[in-house]
Amino acid sequence: MIDKELLEILVCPETGEPLEEAGREIIERLNELVELGTLVDRSGEQVSEKIEGGLICRGGKYLYPVRENIPILLIGSSIPAA
């Protein structure tokens, strides 16, 4: 989904940790919560659109959604992944 060269330089805007593509299992679990209407991002906004893909900090705490192949690297838009 994300170009490998781009992925090598992207880091978490909060911690500076490298990012990696989120696995399908994480995306599916979060999309189930979207369907239930219970998923909120860190700014407290309900996530209403299904997640196409995401980048996750290697620590695994937060997922940054990818929409139309564009990573949304805003702390408030990140989604708790744990």
VENNORGI-V640130 format. One record per run of one state. SS is the DSSP state (h for helix, s for strand, l for the rest). FROM is the first residue (numbers start at 1). TO is the last residue. Records with the same first field share a line. If there is no record, write none. Layout:
SS->FROM-TO, FROM-TO
This chain:
l->1-3, 10-10, 12-17, 22-23, 37-39, 42-45, 47-52, 58-61, 68-69, 72-74, 78-78, 81-82
h->4-9, 24-36, 75-77
s->11-11, 18-21, 40-41, 46-46, 53-57, 62-67, 70-71, 79-80
